[in-house]
């Protein structure tokens, strides 16, 4: 079958290890099923895999991709939950210490077909296109869990989204506005600040700018470059929810004194559960909210999309279609 996969690891030039070609059809263990892929979306995770972060040489060749929407074996329209937990695990699968994502231990979604545990298949609402649904299982699910499970925000509260532009950040802005939160966003890029306003931010600011109000929660995916600003921007008793650190995880100032004296909370968040993915899809369908798609390109041109992610030249999600 046609697939896009990592043939080798190259930390410095990740796309040199990318291969577009044929791979064997997926093996289907007991308790697993296959999904015929119609659309898949690119995540930073795919670039990190090509750099060898979370993907070992002995696992190569590995089909890339965490997110997909398509048809199950009965012809139903579905989306794929990317978190693969241990079969014996019960409860929140994001807490399973043996969990992985598709394309780490198991072949990913950038292919004509993908094998997944049967429990990882979630119905796709008819109101969502395959391309829209393919945006949800990683970036949008991460944003959904940050906002609605981890933050403690209530309607009317103010939330700061750092680093507008990436897939999680644009999802955060869109979902927060749809949920009735007041949304502030930052970016170093003037065009990205303007686009953040278009998709729902009430106000936008340059990275590091002093805000006119203290916020109830900060959604943090940038890490070292914005950490101090995140802490200083938050009201006493507020919450920082962090799901990534694209600029590094070692800030110059941890702001520990400010955090404990003002009784702030720091809450880590990773991906989301199957139930949360189902709830997210229903939320999108009922509210009419839709993912921001930067572009749709044929899966055969995946290298172009991955290069744009490497360059940071993306606002929203890049979707690969079959």
C-alpha positions in Angstrom: 0.0 0.0 0.0 1.0 3.6 -0.4 2.6 5.2 2.7 4.8 8.0 4.0 7.4 6.7 6.4 10.6 7.3 8.3 13.3 5.2 6.6 16.1 6.6 8.8 16.7 9.0 11.7 18.4 12.4 11.0 18.4 14.8 14.0 19.8 17.7 11.9 18.0 17.3 8.6 14.9 15.3 9.5 13.4 15.3 6.0 16.4 13.4 4.6 15.0 10.3 6.3 11.5 10.6 4.8 10.4 8.1 2.2 7.3 8.2 0.1 6.5 4.8 -1.4 5.0 1.3 -0.7 4.8 -0.6 2.5 3.1 -3.9 3.4 -0.6 -3.8 4.3 -1.0 -3.6 8.1 -1.0 -6.6 10.3 -4.2 -6.8 12.5 -3.8 -8.4 15.9 -6.7 -9.8 17.9 -8.8 -6.9 19.2 -7.6 -4.6 16.4 -9.2 -3.4 13.2 -8.3 -1.4 10.1 -9.4 2.1 9.0 -9.2 3.1 5.3 -7.7 6.6 5.5 -9.3 9.5 3.6 -7.4 12.3 5.3 -4.6 12.7 7.9 -3.1 15.8 9.4 0.5 16.7 10.2 1.8 17.4 13.7 5.1 18.5 15.1 5.3 14.9 16.4 6.0 13.7 12.9 9.0 16.0 12.6 10.3 14.9 16.0 9.9 11.3 14.9 12.1 12.0 11.9 14.7 13.5 14.3 14.6 10.4 16.5 12.6 11.8 19.4 10.2 9.1 20.6 11.1 6.8 17.7 14.0 4.3 17.9 16.2 3.2 15.0 15.2 -0.5 15.6 11.5 0.5 15.0 12.3 1.6 11.4 10.8 1.7 8.9 7.9 3.5 10.6 4.9 5.0 8.9 4.4 8.5 10.2 1.1 10.1 11.4 -1.0 10.2 14.5 -4.3 11.6 13.1 -6.7 10.2 10.6 -10.3 10.0 9.5 -11.8 7.5 7.1 -13.9 4.4 6.9 -14.0 1.4 9.3 -14.4 -2.1 8.1 -18.2 -1.8 7.9 -18.1 1.4 5.9 -18.9 3.8 8.7 -17.2 7.2 8.8 -14.8 7.3 11.7 -11.8 9.1 13.2 -8.9 7.5 14.9 -7.9 8.0 18.6 -4.1 8.0 18.5 -3.3 7.0 22.1 -2.6 3.3 22.3 -2.8 2.1 25.9 -1.9 -1.3 27.3 -4.8 -3.8 26.8 -4.9 -4.4 30.6 -5.1 -0.6 31.5 -8.4 0.7 32.9 -9.3 4.4 33.3 -7.8 7.5 31.7 -5.5 6.1 29.0 -3.3 9.2 29.0 -2.1 8.1 32.5 -1.0 4.6 31.4 2.8 4.5 31.8 3.0 2.0 28.9 1.0 4.1 26.5 2.3 5.3 23.1 1.1 7.2 20.1 0.6 5.8 16.7 3.8 6.0 14.7 6.0 5.3 17.8 5.6 1.6 18.4 2.8 0.9 15.9 2.6 2.0 12.3 1.0 5.4 11.8 -1.8 7.0 9.7 0.1 8.4 6.6 -1.0 5.4 4.5 -3.9 4.0 2.7 -4.8 1.9 5.7 -4.0 1.9 9.4 -4.4 -0.8 12.0 -5.7 0.4 15.5 -7.2 -1.2 18.5 -11.0 -1.5 17.9 -11.7 0.7 21.0 -9.7 3.5 19.3 -12.3 4.0 16.5 -14.6 6.9 17.2 -17.7 7.8 15.1 -17.3 10.9 12.9 -20.2 13.3 13.0 -21.7 13.7 9.5 -21.4 17.4 9.7 -17.6 17.2 9.8 -15.7 16.6 6.6 -12.9 14.0 6.6 -10.3 16.7 6.4 -11.9 18.6 9.4 -12.2 15.4 11.4 -8.5 14.5 10.7 -7.4 17.6 12.5 -9.0 16.6 15.8 -7.2 13.5 17.4 -3.9 15.2 18.4 -3.8 19.1 18.4 -7.5 19.7 18.9 -7.9 16.9 21.5 -4.9 18.3 23.4 -6.5 21.8 23.4 -9.9 20.4 24.4 -8.4 18.6 27.4 -6.4 21.6 28.4 -9.4 23.9 28.4 -12.2 21.7 29.6 -10.6 19.1 31.8 -7.5 20.7 33.3 -7.9 24.5 33.5 -10.8 25.0 35.9 -12.1 27.8 33.7 -15.7 29.0 33.8 -17.7 30.9 31.2 -16.7 34.5 31.2 -13.2 33.8 32.5 -10.1 35.2 30.7 -7.5 32.9 29.2 -4.2 33.7 27.6 -3.0 31.5 24.7 0.8 31.8 24.1 2.3 31.4 20.6 -0.7 31.8 18.3 -0.2 30.0 15.0 0.5 26.4 15.8 -2.1 23.6 15.6 -2.7 23.4 19.4 -2.7 27.2 19.8 -5.2 27.9 17.0 -7.4 25.1 18.4 -7.3 26.7 21.9 -8.3 30.1 20.5 -11.2 28.7 18.5 -12.5 26.4 21.3 -12.1 29.0 24.0 -14.1 31.5 22.1 -16.8 29.0 21.3 -17.0 28.0 25.0 -17.6 31.6 26.2 -14.2 32.5 27.5 -12.4 35.8 27.0 -9.4 35.0 24.8 -6.1 36.9 24.7 -3.3 35.6 22.5 0.3 36.4 21.8 2.6 36.0 18.8 5.9 37.4 17.6 4.5 37.6 14.1 2.1 40.4 13.1 0.3 38.4 10.5 -0.3 35.6 13.0 -1.7 38.1 15.5 -4.1 39.3 12.9 -5.2 35.8 12.1 -5.7 35.1 15.8 -8.2 37.9 15.9 -10.0 36.5 12.8 -10.5 33.0 14.4 -11.8 34.3 17.8 -9.2 36.1 20.0 -10.6 39.2 21.6 -7.2 40.9 21.9 -3.7 40.0 20.7 -0.3 41.1 21.8 3.3 40.8 20.9 5.1 38.0 22.8 6.1 39.2 26.2 4.0 42.3 26.2 2.4 43.5 29.4 -1.3 42.6 29.4 -4.1 45.0 30.5 -5.5 42.4 32.9 -4.4 39.4 34.9 -5.8 36.3 33.4 -7.5 33.3 35.1 -5.5 30.7 33.2 -2.7 30.5 30.7 -2.4 27.8 27.9 1.3 27.2 27.5 2.8 25.2 24.6 5.9 27.3 24.0 7.9 26.6 27.1 11.2 28.4 28.0 10.6 31.5 25.8 7.2 32.4 27.3 7.2 30.8 30.7 8.1 33.9 32.8 5.6 36.0 30.9 2.9 33.3 31.5 3.5 33.3 35.3 3.6 37.1 35.5 0.4 37.4 33.4 -1.7 35.3 35.8 -3.9 36.3 38.7 -3.3 34.9 42.2 -4.8 31.4 42.3 -4.7 31.0 38.6 -3.7 28.0 36.5 -1.0 27.4 33.9 -1.8 24.3 31.8 1.2 23.2 29.9 1.2 20.6 27.1 4.4 21.3 25.3 7.7 23.2 25.2 8.6 23.9 21.6 11.2 26.5 22.6 12.8 24.3 25.3 12.0 23.2 28.8 14.6 25.1 30.8 13.4 28.7 31.3 16.0 31.1 32.7 13.6 32.1 35.5 11.3 29.4 36.9 9.4 32.1 38.9 9.0 29.6 41.8 8.6 32.4 44.4 5.8 34.0 42.5 4.1 30.7 41.9 4.0 29.6 45.6 3.4 33.0 47.1 0.4 33.7 44.8 -0.8 30.1 45.1 -0.8 29.4 41.4 -1.3 26.0 39.9 0.8 24.3 37.2 -1.0 21.5 35.5 0.6 19.2 32.9 -1.6 17.9 30.1 -1.0 15.3 27.4 -3.4 14.4 24.6 -6.8 13.2 25.7 -9.0 10.2 26.2 -11.3 8.5 23.7 -14.3 9.8 25.6 -12.9 13.4 25.3 -12.3 12.9 21.6 -15.9 11.8 21.2 -17.0 14.8 23.2 -14.8 17.1 21.2 -16.3 15.8 17.9 -19.8 16.3 19.2 -18.9 19.8 20.5 -17.7 20.8 17.0 -20.8 19.4 15.4 -23.3 21.0 17.7 -21.6 24.4 17.8 -20.7 24.6 14.2 -17.1 25.2 15.2 -14.6 24.0 12.6 -10.8 23.4 12.7 -8.6 26.0 11.0 -7.0 24.2 8.0 -3.9 25.9 6.7 -3.9 23.8 3.5 -4.9 20.5 2.1 -2.3 18.7 -0.1 -2.1 15.2 -1.6 -0.4 12.7 0.8 2.2 12.1 -2.0 3.4 15.7 -1.3 3.8 15.2 2.4 7.4 16.4 2.3 6.2 19.9 1.4 3.9 20.0 4.3 6.5 18.7 6.8 9.0 21.2 5.5 6.6 24.0 6.3 6.2 22.7 9.8 10.0 22.6 10.2 10.1 26.2 9.0 7.3 27.4 11.3 5.4 28.6 8.2 2.0 27.3 9.3 -1.2 28.8 10.8 -3.6 26.0 11.6 -3.4 22.4 10.3 -1.9 20.9 7.2 -4.1 18.0 6.0 -2.9 15.2 3.7 -5.6 13.7 1.5 -6.0 10.4 -0.2 
